[in-house]
C-alpha cells in the first residue's frame, strides 16, 4: 500500500496506523470498509437533513466522526464533530448552513478511496 499517497491527500496515516496496530493489512481493510460505508451513508445523511430528521443525523455524524478518525481523515472528522455538536444543541440553522460542505468533503474522501483502493488490486 502506498501510504505516501494517503499522506499527500491529508490523511494522518500515523494515527490511523496506530489504531490498526501498525498493520498495513488491517489499515487497508479499514479503508475498504470506510469506502463501502460512505457510499451508503452519504446520501442517507443528506436525506436526514432534507427531512429534518436531526436526531438520526446526529447519530450518523457521530459515527462519521469516529470512522473518519479511524482512517486518518482528521479534517472530515472535525467537520462531522462540528455538525454533531450543532445537532445536539438544536442549532439546526448551523447544521443546514454547513452540512453540504461536510458532505462534499466526505464525497472527496470516498472518491479518493475508490481510486486509491482500485490501484491497490
N, C-alpha and C positions, 0 to 999 in steps of 0.2 A: 504494500500500500504506500502511496506517495504522500506521506504526512506533510511534506512541504507545500503541496497544493492546498491542503486544508489550512495551513498556517497563512498562506498568501491570501486566502479568502477571508481571513479574520478569525478563524476558529482558534480557541485556546486549547490546542492539542495536548499540552502538558497536563492541564486539569482533567481533560476528558480521559486521557490515558491512565491517570491516577485512579479515576473511578472504575476503569476497566482493568485493574490490577496489572497495568503496563503490558497488556496483551493486545497486539495489533489485530489478532483474530477476533477477539471479543469486541474491540472497538468497531471493526468493520460490521459485525453483526448488529451492534447498537445503531450504527449509521443506517444500515438497511431497514431496521425496524422503524427508525425515525422517518425515513422516506415513506415507507408504507403507511404509517400512521398519519403523516402530513397530508398525503394525497386524499385521505378520507376526512380528516379533521378540519382542514382549512375551509372547505365550502360549508361544513356544518357550523363552524364558528361564525361565518358571515351570516348564515341563516338565523342563528340565535339573536344576533344584534338586530337584524331586519325585523324579526318577530318580537323584539323587545323582551326576549327570554334571558334576562340578565343573570338570573340565578344559575342557569345552565352554562351561560357564557363564562361566568366566574369560575365554575368548575373546570371548564375547558382551558381557560388561560392559565389556571393554576397548574394543570398538567403540562401545558406547553412550556411554562416557565421551567419546570423541572426537566422535561425532556430536552429542551434546548441546552440547558446547563450540562446535561449528561454527554452531549456530543461536542461541547465546547463552543456553541453558538451563543456567546455571552450577551451580545447586543440584543438578539432576539429574546433571550431570557429576561433581560432588563425591560424590554418593551412589554412583554407579557406580564411581568410583575407590576408595571405601572397600570396596565389595564385591569389586573386583578384587584389592586388597591382601589381604583376608581369604582369598579363594580361593587365591591364590598361596602364602600362608603355611600353607595347610592348616587354617585356622581355620573349619571347616565349621559349627560351632555359631554363630559370628558371622554367617556367610552366612545360615544358616537363621533366625536371630533378626532379621535386618534386611532380607532381600530383599523381603518383602511391602511394606514402607514405600517402598522404592525403586521397586518396580513400580507402586505406587499413584501415586507422583509421575510416573512415566513415563506412566501412563494419563491423568493430568490434562493433561499436555503434549499427548498425542495428541488428546484430546477438544477441547482449546483450539484446536489447529492445524486440526482438521477444521472447526470453526465459523468460525475466522478466515479460512481459505482459501476456504470456501464463499461468504463475504461478499465476497471479492475478485473473484469472477467477474462 
